[in-house]
Amino acid sequence: PELRPVVPSSAEQCHRLPRDTHKPAPELDPHTHRLTRDDTMTQIQALDAHTTDDWAMYNGDCVEVVRQLPDKSVDFQVFSPPFANVYLYSDSTRDMGNCDSEAEFMQHYRFLAKELYRTLRPGRLCAVHCKDTIRYKGAHGRAGMHDLPGDLTREMEAAGFQYHCRVTVWKDPVEEQ
């Protein structure tokens, strides 16, 4: 049987943390895991991995892990990208969310989108969890909402993906804060 890799983000990276109390994210430890596919052996470096005869799940920086995966080796992708300057995930300059502008963030995201497309098997799905972001007058020159899902969708289409649908999950903004 072949392995079906899944690249999740760490639950620890999904919390909003103040900059002054956040500890830098650890660099990738050289835990090497083998991915077998079509009689080839690939070494995957990740912070942690869980593998069986049917699937593999890697915990690590999505850009670092996805570029190690073989072409057309993933059956389903699901992830939540960082939002440019909204949440602090790490102090690393390599962190996609630590950028000076939305344009810089989209440049980094463009690389990830191309790699995701390269690794996804034809006819399979990629699910992106994201939300509209708030624009503040002091930071953006005007107040209101920004259609981040639309921006991400356009980048995914530019990478080769075919847009399938949008599913809205209602969240109470008062409870979210």
C-alpha positions in Angstrom: 0.0 0.0 0.0 1.1 3.6 -0.6 1.3 6.3 2.0 -1.0 9.3 1.8 0.8 12.3 3.4 -1.1 14.9 5.4 0.7 18.1 6.5 -1.1 19.7 9.5 -0.1 22.8 11.4 0.7 22.4 15.0 -2.2 23.2 17.4 0.4 25.1 19.5 0.9 27.6 16.6 -2.9 28.4 16.4 -3.1 30.6 19.5 -2.9 34.3 19.5 0.0 35.3 21.7 1.3 38.7 22.7 4.7 39.4 21.1 6.5 40.1 24.4 5.6 36.7 25.9 6.0 34.5 22.8 8.9 32.1 22.7 10.5 31.5 19.3 9.3 28.4 17.5 11.8 25.6 17.5 13.7 24.9 14.3 12.9 21.6 12.6 14.6 18.7 14.4 16.1 16.3 11.9 13.5 13.6 12.7 13.6 11.8 9.4 10.6 9.7 8.3 10.4 7.6 5.2 7.6 8.0 2.7 7.1 5.1 0.4 5.3 5.7 -2.9 5.5 3.9 -6.2 8.7 2.0 -5.2 10.6 5.1 -4.3 11.8 6.1 -0.9 11.7 9.8 0.2 13.2 11.2 3.4 10.8 13.7 5.1 12.2 16.0 7.8 9.6 17.2 10.3 9.1 18.0 14.0 7.1 14.8 14.4 5.4 12.3 12.2 2.8 9.5 12.5 2.8 6.9 9.8 1.0 3.6 9.1 0.8 1.4 6.1 -2.0 3.6 4.7 -1.1 7.2 5.6 1.4 9.6 7.0 0.9 12.8 9.0 3.7 15.3 9.5 3.9 18.1 12.0 6.2 20.9 10.9 6.4 24.1 9.0 4.1 23.6 6.0 6.6 25.2 3.5 9.5 23.1 4.8 7.5 19.9 4.7 5.5 20.3 1.5 8.5 21.0 -0.6 9.9 17.6 0.4 6.9 15.7 -0.7 6.8 13.8 -4.0 4.8 15.1 -6.9 1.1 14.0 -6.9 1.5 12.2 -3.6 -1.3 13.8 -1.5 -4.9 12.7 -1.6 -6.4 15.5 0.5 -5.0 18.7 1.8 -6.5 20.8 4.6 -4.8 23.7 6.3 -5.3 27.1 7.8 -2.7 29.6 6.5 -1.3 32.3 8.7 -3.0 35.7 8.3 -0.5 38.5 7.5 0.2 40.5 10.7 -3.0 39.3 12.4 -1.8 36.5 14.6 1.8 35.9 15.9 2.8 32.3 15.3 6.5 32.7 15.8 9.3 35.2 15.8 11.0 33.5 12.9 11.5 35.7 9.8 10.7 32.5 7.8 7.2 32.5 9.2 4.8 33.4 6.4 2.6 35.5 8.8 5.6 37.7 9.9 5.7 40.1 6.9 5.6 43.9 6.3 2.6 44.0 4.1 -0.3 42.0 2.6 1.5 42.0 -0.7 4.6 40.4 0.8 2.3 37.8 2.5 0.7 37.0 -0.8 4.1 36.5 -2.4 5.0 33.9 0.2 1.6 32.3 -0.1 2.0 32.1 -3.9 5.0 29.7 -3.3 3.0 27.5 -1.0 0.0 27.4 -3.4 2.3 26.2 -6.2 3.8 23.5 -4.0 0.4 22.3 -2.8 -0.8 22.0 -6.4 2.4 20.1 -7.3 1.8 17.5 -4.5 -1.9 17.0 -4.9 -3.1 14.1 -6.9 -5.3 15.0 -9.9 -9.0 15.1 -9.1 -8.4 15.5 -5.3 -9.3 18.4 -3.0 -7.5 21.0 -1.0 -9.5 22.7 1.8 -8.3 26.1 3.1 -9.6 27.3 6.4 -9.6 31.1 6.6 -11.8 34.1 7.3 -12.3 37.7 6.4 -9.9 40.0 8.2 -10.5 43.4 9.8 -9.1 46.6 8.3 -8.4 49.3 10.7 -8.4 53.0 9.7 -5.1 53.7 11.5 -3.2 50.9 9.8 -5.0 50.6 6.4 -6.4 54.1 5.8 -10.0 52.9 6.0 -12.0 50.7 8.3 -13.9 47.6 7.2 -13.5 44.0 6.3 -11.0 42.5 3.8 -11.9 39.4 1.7 -8.8 37.3 2.5 -10.6 34.1 1.4 -11.0 35.7 -2.1 -7.4 36.7 -2.3 -6.3 33.1 -1.3 -8.7 31.6 -3.8 -7.3 33.8 -6.6 -3.7 32.7 -5.7 -4.8 29.0 -5.6 -6.4 29.4 -9.1 -3.2 31.0 -10.4 -1.3 28.0 -9.2 -3.6 25.7 -11.2 -6.4 24.8 -8.7 -10.0 24.8 -9.8 -12.3 26.6 -7.4 -14.9 24.2 -6.0 -16.9 26.0 -3.3 -16.9 28.1 -0.2 -18.3 26.8 3.1 -19.1 29.3 5.8 -18.7 28.4 9.5 -20.5 30.8 11.7 -18.5 32.0 14.7 -19.7 34.5 17.3 -17.2 37.4 17.1 -17.8 38.2 20.7 -16.9 34.7 21.9 -13.9 34.6 19.4 -12.1 37.4 21.2 
